Each structure stands twice: as structure tokens, then as C-alpha cells.
Amino acid sequence: MAKKQKINIPEQQLVRQIIKYLNLRGHLVWRNNTGMFKDQRGHWYRFGLKDSADIIGVAKDGRMIAIECKAAGKTPTLPQVHFLGEIDQRGGVALIAYDLATVQRQL
């Protein structure tokens, strides 16, 4: 029997797949954007919580969901791992997802 090969997809596509999957199953999740931008006068503005997960939301049972999505071969930063650890310690669902199957097994 041939080994099943994993399909490597870009992170943005993985984020969209997971959001669609979880929302179709009754959870409430959304893309969590973070970053900085400079306005026309040269002032910098930060938005979102630095190093927070790509996907944030609320599970059907009321727990917070935080999912950091990574393309194959990429690893989360230490601050991203710390953020997920904080969510986990407080009773939330915290995952690093390289594929949709990981999320399907956990939620």
C-alpha cells in the first residue's frame, strides 16, 4: 500500500480552509490580522496583538480558539508559542496547524 502524501499549501490558503471548516461546524472564528503601517505623514501605527495567532475565535462550548497556521517547513516563533501556551493554560484551544487534518482531530 502506498504512503499517503501530505499536500503542502500556502499559509493563506490553509487559514481560509480552517476558518471555513470551523465556521461550518458551528464555531465562530476569524482571521486575526496584526502588523504595522505608516500613514502619509510618516507616523507608524500598530494594529492587533503582536505574535497572536492567525485564527482567533470561540468554540461551540465557549472556549477560546487560537490557531497558528504554518506552511510546511516553517516553525512558529517563540513569542507565538508563548501566546498559544497562555491560551492553553487558561483552558482555551491552542493549536499549531500545518494542515486541516490537525484541526479536525482537535476540534
Secondary structure, DSSP 8 states (H G I E B T S, - for coil): ----------HHHHHHHHHHHHHHTT-EEEE---EEEE-TTS-EEEES-TT--SEEEE-TTS-EEEEEE--TT----HHHHHHHHHHHHTT-EEEEESSHHHHHHH-
